[in-house]
Amino acid sequence: MLSHLTIRSLAVIDSLEFDFAQGMTALTGETGAGKSILVDALSLLLGARAGPDMIRSGAERAEVSGVFETTSNSSARAWLADRAFDEGTDECIVRRVIGPGGRSRAFVNDRPVPANLLRELGGHLVDIHGQHVHHLLLDRDRQRTIVDDFGGHHALLGRVAETAGWWRELRRELAGIAADGEDRTSRLDFLRFQLDELEGLKLDTDEPERLAGEQRRLANAESILDGCRRALDRLDGDHDRSASTACAGARRDLELAAHHDPQAREVLDLIDAAAINVAEAGRSLRAVAEALDLDPQRRGEVERRLGIIHDIARKHRVSPRELPARTERLREQIASLAAGEQRAVEIERKVASAEDEHRTLCARLTALRRNAADRLAQRVTTNMQALGMPGGGFAIDIRAFDTPHLLPGGADRVEFIVSAGSGQPPRPLSKVASGGELSRISLAVRVSSVRGSAVPTLVFDEADIGIGGRVAEIVGRQLRALGESHQILCVTHLAQVASQAHHHAVVRKLPGRDGTPGVGVTPAHGKDRIEEIARMLGGERITSKAIAHAREMLDGP
């Protein structure tokens, strides 16, 4: 439950702190005193959208913080533990700060959190029933949600939604395969033609580079051969100036000196090595010359082969050396397209499986909804009649959707059916209720559906609007009864409601620290509470009769 609320520089509030207790707390005050701003502050604390206009004039930022006791709130404790926000205490501190430009930051137990997580946590802490929430009842999706919340169908709903999502993905993939299938045959024919052309080429991985090298050698064979011959002549020709002759002569000249001088011996070894290299170079040159093919027919064959390779590479928009990889990619594309029909069969089987599972889950969900709807309708009917609609009746119609699609919310169309009084035929809520009736029905639904709610704090922001007299007293009693199991915060203008509360707080306009108007909240006990109830009964001028009536209301029957 909410145990403490602190507000700084929010709207007209300068500085405000208030402690809340278990049970029903009535928040009252004159019109315009700032009661609804407290609800706005609580909404902001729970993740509502922030804006720069929320900051009090003259302030740099606004701040709202709340302390929530979580001792008996197992869902909130589990949420905090799952996200490592649990500090090992029975309290959760939530803080929201709005800075310049409306940018806001949120903190849970002094750790920053994004707004979406703050809203998640807020759903475990507080449920706000606002002034205009009764209009949401006209939405059928909202009506279905109320039934599911009342019945506690959330786990099963999650499985239904998951199955429907899986079905949609499968159908989307199946549609893609079907679209591909429209031109699959022509596409396969074209790809196979390309593959046949590449496979018919019988291209080795290194063949383009090898042929290019051979083509260069054949094109320059005569100059290569001429160079080899002249080099051989210089290395090992029949004349005194050849390298081999020079090495042999140098060795003879130095051989005698090498017997007497170690350094000369080393030089002689170098000459021997040079002679060996010259001889080896000669043999290599002869091998090069002998390997040269001066046959012009071979050169033509190489150039024709290279021409074919380059032509095919240009057609496929790749380089010659990328042709082998292109061949492999074509094989993969053909295999993928050819497997399309088999994949379609497999997906169709999965689609059928998803439909069967969804049908089974929805049947179970429908049975649970019908049971919950019957129990909720009985409660709402009782409360409607107590709220000044004698002879009124409430029913919940559950029918199957006429659609081929699998829906994440199940197969049921849920609609609230109302008879506003005796002799009036049941009709859909959207077609039968006036504004006042809708307000009462909304309150009846709310009171009936939240008794089993796991959310510990329920806020009613003038949810009793449009009622009065004996009916207002009944509303007060119902809210007080809810206060036995929940913390109820009720913003009200009705003395009949406020007098039923376990606790009472009065919202008043007070000067802020800077002298400008502000808002204060003070507990009302004893004489102060009697006077506030009397004010609500009689207006600004409090008479002795109003005081006596207020005391009688507070004393109870």
Order of alpha helices (4+ residues) and beta strands (2+ residues): beta-beta-beta-alpha-beta-alpha-beta-beta-beta-alpha-beta-alpha-alpha-alpha-alpha-alpha-alpha-alpha-alpha-alpha-alpha-beta-beta-beta-alpha-alpha-beta-alpha-beta-alpha-beta-beta-alpha-alpha
